[in-house]
């Protein structure tokens, strides 16, 4: 959940480290810190609050100016409240070893008792400080070098970690290791960088190495070695980051979330490009070619994800059952492996994740794989752990998504699910004419989203009337029930307004008791097979003096009789409606957060990539 940056080379380390931390701010954090090694001494600056505060301290301290090796961190509190003492980097008792850490050391309490018995004194409440003291204990107890001490310490650890470690006695070295928390190595000219996210290093190199679980890298001024935690050398392939520094810049937008909402038409075009053949009415997904025969014989699909990706999975359930006629289940990844799930022959497990590093989704994936499922991935981040551990998969090609609240990744996940469902449906039973109708409609989606984006000012004005209401309902049916859930999630996570999403028919089974005069109720109500039913649900809200905001199909004048405000979207086929109906709800959440003065791109308590369970 946090950010790591490390550097060794010929440039001032503190400058690169601060720059890297700033590019990781979108991930969410409550404190930050930098440690450099100069003349055999470690120098540290850390504080609660923003990276800028640490930067100001560094600029006022000459000891940072000439150091060319260092590590840095932004922390999101897990063990211990946000405080200067709990901020990373952490030192051992002598101030000779420094360590930054993402993840959770589950057996830290047991290790801490052991180290207290050895005479160690702790200054923080964190599990990370326990780990650096354990490395120190082993280092001073006869380890050959820093990497040996780190290997031995990690052998005693239960939990997840992405770490970078320095030692004043080996001043030209950084040791990095990972298990369950991502680390990427940047290979430059006479320099190496390590980070938890490519955005921290893309300004300096596009050549990267992705560390796998239980692997480590040792950087010195003479080069780099990669090996396992068990000290087995491994050869790693240098890969290219596919996006550029310009793609992670605001580019004139006030917030990344708004930029990414507006990027959806182009992101979807990129997602479709080279995959939809309108001339031959075919879908070509190269990432699934190796498992094509198994997919056609699929007897059940299990979709697993967390948060917004889980909502994409719910839409996927409708798509796979409707378009491909394959029984489908959707599972919260965080619950999947703890209930001994039944995986039968012919089961395909499909993991959805923007980052490809979501800890719960990875754990669910591994459980499904262990039980014999064919495991596929739908991810955005090329080279991510989920992408590497699945049997096959499809990249969504949404481009870097910086805003914590996912928008363009969500719609691109829906597009990929739609393409897979159509490809399977065509091979199983779907006629060529039906396929053609869907592909033409799918190709039209980007232009239709561009038309919806013109509603932004209208949505902003409407939201202004309701900004003081602290409880909202979002209701939908069929394909648009998951969109109601997603609309509610977006509103609550960035504006801090309590919102609940439900199937519209479930309102009268309890939640109708919440409706009172003036309460905002958002209905996702495009023309579809349940249109008359949802109009009845709207009337139930109106009878209790609730205020109705409706997302409806262009040309639907009838709904104006029932709704206080209507946001129109272009017409399309029912399975594709979620790609359009979600966009006004993204704009609604964005404008609500801005109106309430919230930090849109860095909502409190949230992180972009959740790498702890």
C-alpha positions in Angstrom: 0.0 0.0 0.0 3.0 2.3 0.4 5.8 3.6 -1.8 9.4 2.6 -2.0 12.2 4.3 -4.0 15.9 3.4 -3.9 18.9 4.8 -5.9 22.6 4.1 -6.4 24.6 5.9 -9.1 26.4 9.1 -9.7 23.6 11.7 -9.2 22.5 13.3 -5.9 20.4 10.6 -4.5 18.1 12.8 -2.4 16.9 14.7 -5.5 15.9 11.5 -7.3 14.3 10.0 -4.1 12.1 13.0 -3.4 11.1 13.1 -7.1 10.2 9.4 -7.0 8.2 9.8 -3.8 6.2 12.7 -5.3 5.3 10.4 -8.2 4.1 7.8 -5.7 1.9 10.2 -3.7 -1.2 9.1 -5.6 -0.9 5.7 -3.9 -1.9 7.3 -0.5 0.3 7.8 2.5 0.5 9.5 5.9 4.2 10.0 6.4 7.4 10.0 4.4 11.2 9.7 4.8 14.5 9.6 3.1 17.8 8.0 4.2 21.2 8.5 2.4 24.6 7.0 3.0 27.6 9.4 2.8 31.1 8.9 4.1 30.1 5.7 6.0 27.3 7.4 7.8 23.5 7.1 7.4 21.6 10.4 7.4 17.8 10.4 7.7 14.9 12.8 7.4 11.3 11.7 8.0 8.1 13.3 9.2 4.3 12.9 9.1 2.5 14.7 6.4 3.5 15.4 2.9 6.7 14.6 1.0 7.2 18.4 0.6 7.9 18.7 4.3 10.7 16.1 4.1 12.0 17.8 1.0 12.3 21.1 2.9 14.2 19.5 5.7 16.6 17.9 3.2 17.3 21.1 1.4 18.3 22.7 4.7 20.8 19.9 5.5 24.1 19.8 3.6 24.7 16.2 4.5 22.2 15.2 1.8 23.7 17.2 -1.0 26.5 14.9 -2.1 25.2 11.4 -1.2 24.7 9.2 -4.3 23.0 6.2 -2.6 19.8 6.2 -0.6 16.3 4.7 0.1 13.0 6.5 0.6 9.4 5.6 1.6 5.9 6.9 1.9 3.9 5.0 4.6 0.2 4.2 5.0 -0.2 3.2 8.7 -0.8 -0.5 9.5 1.1 -1.1 12.8 1.1 2.1 14.9 -0.6 5.4 14.2 0.9 8.0 11.8 3.9 9.6 13.7 7.5 10.6 13.1 8.7 7.6 15.1 6.6 5.2 13.1 7.6 6.7 9.7 10.1 4.9 7.5 13.0 4.4 7.0 13.7 2.5 10.2 17.1 2.0 11.8 18.6 -0.7 13.9 19.8 0.1 17.4 23.2 1.4 16.3 21.9 3.5 13.4 24.0 1.5 11.0 21.4 -0.3 9.0 18.3 1.3 7.5 15.3 -0.4 6.0 12.0 0.6 4.2 9.2 -1.9 3.9 5.8 -2.5 2.3 3.6 -5.3 3.5 3.0 -6.8 6.9 5.2 -9.0 9.1 2.6 -11.3 10.7 4.9 -12.8 13.3 6.5 -9.6 14.3 5.3 -9.9 17.9 7.2 -13.2 18.4 10.3 -11.9 16.7 10.1 -8.7 18.8 10.1 -10.8 22.1 13.1 -12.7 20.8 15.0 -9.5 20.1 14.0 -7.9 23.4 15.6 -10.9 25.0 18.8 -10.1 23.0 18.9 -6.6 24.4 17.3 -4.7 21.5 15.4 -1.5 22.2 12.5 -0.3 20.0 11.5 3.2 19.3 8.3 2.6 17.2 5.2 0.5 17.2 5.9 -0.9 13.7 6.5 -4.4 12.4 9.2 -2.9 10.1 11.5 -1.8 13.0 11.4 -5.4 14.2 12.6 -6.6 10.8 15.5 -4.2 10.6 16.6 -5.2 14.2 16.4 -8.8 13.1 18.7 -8.1 10.1 21.1 -6.2 12.5 21.1 -9.1 15.0 22.1 -11.6 12.3 24.5 -9.2 10.6 26.5 -8.6 13.8 26.3 -12.3 14.7 28.6 -13.3 11.9 26.8 -12.9 8.6 29.2 -12.6 5.7 27.6 -9.5 4.3 24.3 -7.5 4.2 22.6 -9.7 1.6 23.3 -12.8 3.7 21.9 -11.1 6.8 18.8 -10.1 4.9 18.3 -13.6 3.5 18.6 -15.2 6.9 16.2 -12.7 8.4 13.6 -13.2 5.7 13.8 -16.9 6.3 12.4 -16.3 9.8 9.6 -14.0 8.6 5.9 -14.9 8.1 4.0 -12.3 6.0 4.5 -10.1 3.0 7.2 -7.7 2.2 8.9 -5.5 -0.4 12.0 -4.1 1.2 15.1 -2.0 0.4 18.0 -2.1 2.9 21.3 -0.1 3.3 24.2 -0.5 5.7 26.7 2.1 6.7 29.4 -0.5 6.9 28.8 -1.4 3.2 28.1 2.1 1.9 27.9 1.4 -1.8 25.2 -1.3 -1.7 21.4 -1.6 -1.6 19.7 -5.0 -1.1 16.0 -5.3 -2.2 13.7 -8.3 -1.8 10.0 -9.1 -2.3 7.3 -11.5 -1.3 3.7 -10.5 -2.0 4.5 -6.8 -2.4 5.7 -5.5 -5.8 9.2 -4.2 -6.6 10.6 -3.1 -9.9 14.2 -2.5 -10.7 15.2 0.3 -13.1 18.4 -0.3 -15.1 20.1 3.0 -16.1 23.5 4.1 -17.3 25.9 3.7 -14.3 22.9 3.7 -12.0 20.2 1.5 -10.6 16.8 2.3 -9.1 14.3 0.2 -7.2 10.7 1.1 -6.6 7.3 -0.2 -5.8 5.8 1.4 -8.9 7.2 2.2 -12.3 6.0 5.8 -12.1 8.8 6.5 -9.6 11.5 5.7 -12.0 10.1 6.3 -15.5 11.8 9.7 -15.7 15.2 8.1 -15.6 14.9 4.8 -17.4 12.3 2.6 -19.3 14.5 -0.5 -18.8 13.2 -2.6 -15.9 13.3 -5.9 -14.2 10.3 -7.3 -12.3 11.2 -9.2 -9.2 9.1 -12.3 -8.4 8.2 -13.5 -5.0 11.1 -14.8 -3.0 13.6 -13.0 -5.1 16.1 -10.3 -4.3 18.5 -7.9 -6.0 21.8 -6.6 -4.8 23.0 -3.3 -6.3 26.5 -2.0 -6.1 28.4 0.6 -8.2 29.9 -2.3 -10.1 26.6 -3.9 -11.1 23.6 -5.9 -10.0 23.0 -9.5 -9.0 19.6 -11.2 -8.8 19.0 -14.3 -6.7 16.5 -16.0 -4.6 16.0 -15.6 -0.9 17.6 -19.1 -0.7 20.7 -17.8 -2.4 20.1 -19.4 -5.8 21.3 -17.1 -8.7 18.5 -16.2 -11.1 18.7 -14.6 -14.6 16.2 -11.8 -15.1 15.0 -10.4 -18.5 15.2 -6.6 -18.9 11.8 -5.4 -20.2 10.5 -2.0 -21.5 7.9 0.1 -19.7 5.2 0.7 -22.3 4.1 4.1 -21.2 5.8 7.5 -21.0 6.3 10.2 -18.5 3.8 12.4 -20.3 1.1 9.9 -19.7 1.4 10.3 -15.9 1.3 14.1 -16.1 -1.9 16.1 -15.4 -1.8 17.7 -18.8 -4.0 20.7 -17.9 -6.6 18.8 -15.9 -7.3 19.8 -12.3 -7.2 16.3 -11.1 -6.0 12.9 -12.4 -9.5 11.4 -11.8 -11.1 13.9 -14.2 -8.3 13.3 -16.7 -8.8 9.6 -16.6 -12.6 9.9 -16.9 -12.0 12.0 -20.0 -9.4 9.5 -21.3 -11.9 6.7 -21.4 -12.8 7.0 -25.1 -9.2 6.7 -26.2 -8.4 4.0 -23.6 -11.3 1.9 -25.0 -10.1 2.5 -28.5 -6.6 1.2 -27.4 -8.3 -1.7 -25.7 -10.2 -2.7 -28.9 -7.4 -1.9 -31.4 -6.2 -5.0 -33.2 -8.7 -7.2 -31.4 -12.0 -6.4 -33.1 -12.2 -7.3 -36.8 -15.4 -5.8 -38.2 -14.7 -7.1 -41.7 -14.6 -10.8 -40.7 -16.8 -10.4 -37.6 -14.1 -11.8 -35.4 -12.4 -11.1 -32.1 -8.7 -11.9 -31.8 -7.3 -12.0 -28.3 -3.7 -13.1 -28.7 -3.2 -13.6 -24.9 -5.8 -16.4 -24.9 -4.7 -18.2 -28.1 -2.8 -20.8 -26.1 -5.8 -21.8 -24.1 -8.5 -21.4 -26.8 -9.6 -25.1 -26.9 -9.9 -25.3 -23.1 -11.9 -22.0 -23.0 -14.5 -23.3 -25.5 -15.0 -26.4 -23.3 -15.4 -24.3 -20.2 -18.1 -25.6 -17.9 -18.0 -22.8 -15.3 -16.3 -19.4 -14.9 -15.4 -18.0 -11.6 -14.6 -14.2 -11.6 -12.6 -12.9 -8.6 -11.6 -9.4 -7.7 -11.8 -6.6 -5.1 -13.5 -3.2 -5.0 -14.2 -1.6 -8.4 -12.8 -4.7 -10.2 -15.3 -6.8 -8.3 -18.1 -4.7 -9.8 -16.6 -5.3 -13.2 -16.8 -9.0 -12.4 -20.5 -8.7 -11.6 -21.1 -7.2 -15.0 -19.0 -10.1 -16.4 -21.3 -12.6 -14.8 -24.2 -11.2 -16.8 -22.0 -11.1 -20.0 -20.7 -14.6 -19.8 -24.1 -16.1 -18.9 -26.0 -14.0 -21.5 -23.6 -13.9 -24.4 -21.6 -17.2 -24.0 -24.2 -19.2 -22.0 -21.6 -20.3 -19.4 -22.5 -20.6 -15.7 -20.6 -17.9 -13.9 -19.9 -17.0 -10.3 -18.4 -13.8 -8.8 -16.3 -14.1 -5.7 -14.8 -11.5 -3.4 -11.1 -12.4 -3.6 -10.7 -11.7 0.1 -13.2 -14.5 0.9 -12.4 -17.0 -1.8 -9.5 -19.0 -0.3 -10.9 -19.0 3.2 -14.0 -21.1 2.5 -12.4 -24.1 0.7 -14.0 -23.3 -2.7 -15.2 -26.1 -5.0 -13.2 -26.1 -8.2 -14.6 -28.7 -10.7 -13.1 -30.0 -13.9 -13.6 -27.4 -16.7 -13.6 -24.4 -14.3 -11.9 -21.2 -15.5 -10.8 -18.8 -12.8 -10.6 -15.2 -14.1 -8.8 -12.6 -11.9 -9.4 -8.9 -12.4 -7.0 -6.2 -11.1 -5.9 -2.9 -12.4 -2.5 -3.1 -10.7 -2.0 -6.8 -11.1 -0.6 -6.8 -7.5 -3.8 -6.9 -5.4 -2.8 -9.2 -2.5 -6.3 -10.8 -2.0 -6.7 -11.4 -5.7 -3.3 -13.0 -5.9 -4.1 -15.3 -3.0 -7.4 -16.3 -4.6 -5.7 -16.9 -7.9 -3.1 -19.2 -6.3 -5.8 -21.1 -4.4 -7.7 -21.7 -7.7 -4.6 -22.8 -9.4 -3.7 -25.2 -6.7 -7.2 -26.8 -7.0 -6.7 -27.3 -10.8 -8.6 -24.4 -12.4 -7.4 -22.8 -15.7 -6.3 -19.4 -14.3 -6.6 -16.3 -16.5 -6.0 -12.6 -15.8 -7.5 -9.3 -16.9 -5.0 -6.6 -15.7 -3.7 -3.2 -16.7 -0.1 -3.3 -15.5 2.2 -5.1 -17.9 4.7 -7.4 -16.1 2.7 -7.4 -12.9 2.5 -10.5 -10.6 -0.9 -11.6 -11.7 0.1 -11.2 -15.3 3.1 -13.5 -14.7 1.3 -16.1 -12.5 -1.8 -16.7 -14.7 -1.9 -19.4 -17.4 -3.0 -16.8 -19.9 -4.7 -13.4 -20.0 -5.6 -10.1 -21.6 -4.1 -6.7 -20.9 -6.7 -3.9 -20.9 -4.2 -1.3 -22.2 -5.9 1.6 -20.4 -2.6 3.3 -19.8 -1.3 4.4 -16.4 -4.1 5.1 -13.9 -3.0 7.5 -11.2 -6.2 8.5 -9.5 -6.9 6.2 -6.6 -10.6 5.9 -7.7 -10.5 3.6 -10.7 -12.4 4.9 -13.8 -10.8 4.1 -17.2 -9.5 0.7 -15.9 -13.0 -0.2 -14.9 -14.5 0.5 -18.3 -11.6 -1.2 -20.1 -12.1 -4.3 -17.9 -15.8 -4.4 -19.0 -14.6 -4.1 -22.7 -12.3 -7.1 -22.3 -14.9 -9.2 -20.5 -17.3 -8.3 -23.4 -14.8 -9.4 -26.0 -14.1 -12.7 -24.2 -17.8 -13.4 -23.8 -18.5 -12.6 -27.5 -15.6 -14.7 -28.7 -16.8 -17.7 -26.6 -20.4 -17.1 -27.6 -19.5 -17.1 -31.3 -17.6 -20.4 -31.0 -20.3 -22.0 -29.0 -23.7 -20.9 -30.5 -23.8 -17.3 -31.7 -24.7 -16.5 -35.3 -22.5 -14.4 -37.5 -25.2 -11.7 -37.8 -25.6 -11.4 -34.1 -21.9 -11.2 -33.7 -21.7 -8.4 -36.3 -24.4 -6.4 -34.5 -22.4 -6.6 -31.2 -19.1 -5.7 -32.7 -20.5 -2.7 -34.5 -22.1 -1.5 -31.3 -18.9 -2.1 -29.4 -16.9 -0.1 -31.9 -19.3 2.9 -31.4 -18.8 3.0 -27.6 -15.8 5.5 -27.6 -17.7 8.1 -29.6 -20.7 7.7 -27.4 -18.7 8.2 -24.2 -17.3 11.4 -25.7 -20.8 12.6 -26.1 -21.6 11.8 -22.4 -18.5 13.7 -21.2 -20.2 16.9 -22.5 -22.6 16.4 -19.5 -19.9 17.3 -17.1 -21.0 20.9 -16.4 -24.7 19.8 -16.1 -23.7 17.1 -13.6 -21.7 19.6 -11.6 -24.7 22.0 -11.4 -27.1 19.2 -10.3 -24.7 17.9 -7.7 -24.5 21.3 -6.1 -28.1 21.0 -5.1 -27.5 17.8 -3.1 -24.0 18.3 -1.7 -25.2 18.7 1.9 -27.0 15.3 2.0 -25.0 12.7 3.7 -26.9 9.6 2.6 -27.6 8.5 -1.0 -29.1 5.4 -2.7 -28.0 4.1 -6.1 -30.4 1.6 -7.7 -30.3 -0.4 -10.9 -31.5 -3.6 -12.4 -29.9 -6.3 -14.6 -26.7 -5.2 -16.2 -27.0 -1.8 -14.4 -27.3 -3.2 -10.9 -23.4 -3.5 -10.7 -23.3 0.1 -12.1 -25.4 1.2 -9.2 -22.9 -0.4 -6.8 -20.0 1.2 -8.6 -21.7 4.6 -8.5 -22.2 4.3 -4.8 -18.6 3.2 -4.3 -17.2 6.1 -6.3 -19.3 8.7 -4.3 -18.3 7.3 -0.9 -14.6 6.8 -1.6 -13.8 10.3 -2.8 -16.5 12.5 -1.3 -17.0 10.7 2.0 -20.8 10.7 1.5 -22.4 7.6 2.7 -23.9 5.8 -0.3 -25.5 2.4 -0.8 -26.0 0.5 -4.1 -28.7 -2.0 -4.5 -30.8 -3.9 -7.0 -33.8 -1.7 -7.4 -36.3 -4.4 -6.5 -34.5 -4.9 -3.2 -35.2 -1.4 -2.0 -38.6 -2.4 -0.7 -37.1 -5.2 1.3 -35.7 -2.9 4.0 -33.8 0.1 2.6 -37.0 1.8 1.7 -37.2 2.7 5.4 -34.3 5.1 4.9 -36.0 7.2 2.3 -37.2 10.6 3.6 -38.0 13.9 2.1 -35.3 15.3 -0.1 -33.0 12.2 0.1 -31.1 11.8 -3.2 -31.8 8.5 -5.0 -29.9 7.7 -8.2 -31.6 5.3 -10.6 -29.7 3.8 -13.5 -32.6 3.5 -15.8 -31.8 3.1 -19.5 -34.3 1.5 -21.8 -34.1 -2.3 -21.3 -36.3 -5.3 -20.5 -36.9 -4.1 -16.9 -37.6 -0.5 -17.8 -41.3 -0.5 -16.6 -40.2 -2.2 -13.4 -37.7 0.4 -12.5 -40.2 3.2 -13.3 -42.4 1.5 -10.6 -39.4 1.7 -8.2 -39.0 5.4 -9.0 -42.6 6.0 -8.1 -42.1 4.3 -4.7 -39.3 6.8 -4.0 -41.3 9.8 -5.2 -44.2 8.7 -2.9 -41.9 9.1 0.0 -40.7 12.5 -1.2 -37.2 11.3 -2.2 -35.4 13.2 -5.0 -34.8 11.2 -8.1 -31.7 11.5 -10.3 -31.9 9.2 -13.3 -29.5 8.0 -15.9 -31.6 7.3 -18.9 -31.5 6.7 -22.7 -31.5 9.6 -25.1 -35.0 10.3 -26.4 -36.8 8.9 -23.3 -39.1 11.7 -22.5 -41.4 9.6 -20.3 -38.8 9.4 -17.5 -38.9 13.2 -17.1 -42.4 12.8 -15.5 -40.8 10.9 -12.6 -37.3 12.2 -12.2 -36.1 15.5 -10.7 -33.0 15.4 -13.0 -32.1 13.2 -15.9 -28.6 12.5 -17.3 -29.1 11.1 -20.8 -26.7 8.6 -22.5 -26.8 7.3 -26.1 -28.7 4.1 -26.8 -26.8 0.9 -27.2 -27.4 -2.9 -26.8 -28.2 -3.9 -23.2 -25.0 -5.8 -22.5 -23.0 -2.7 -23.5 -25.1 -0.2 -21.5 -22.8 -0.3 -18.4 -20.0 1.2 -20.5 -22.2 4.3 -20.9 -24.3 4.5 -17.8 -21.3 4.4 -15.5 -19.8 7.6 -16.9 -22.4 10.1 -15.5 -21.9 8.4 -12.1 -18.1 8.9 -12.3 -18.7 12.6 -13.0 -21.2 12.8 -10.2 -18.7 11.5 -7.7 -15.9 13.7 -9.0 -17.9 16.9 -8.8 -19.3 16.0 -5.4 -15.8 15.5 -4.0 -14.6 18.8 -5.5 -17.6 20.7 -4.1 -17.0 19.3 -0.7 -13.3 20.3 -0.8 -12.0 16.7 -0.7 -8.6 15.6 -2.0 -10.0 13.8 -5.1 -6.8 11.9 -6.1 -5.7 11.0 -2.6 -8.8 10.1 -0.7 -8.3 9.4 3.0 -7.4 5.9 4.2 -7.3 4.5 0.6 -4.4 3.3 -1.6 -4.1 2.6 -5.3 -2.7 -0.8 -5.0 -3.7 -2.8 -1.9 -0.8 -5.2 -1.4 -1.7 -6.4 2.2 -4.6 -8.6 3.2 
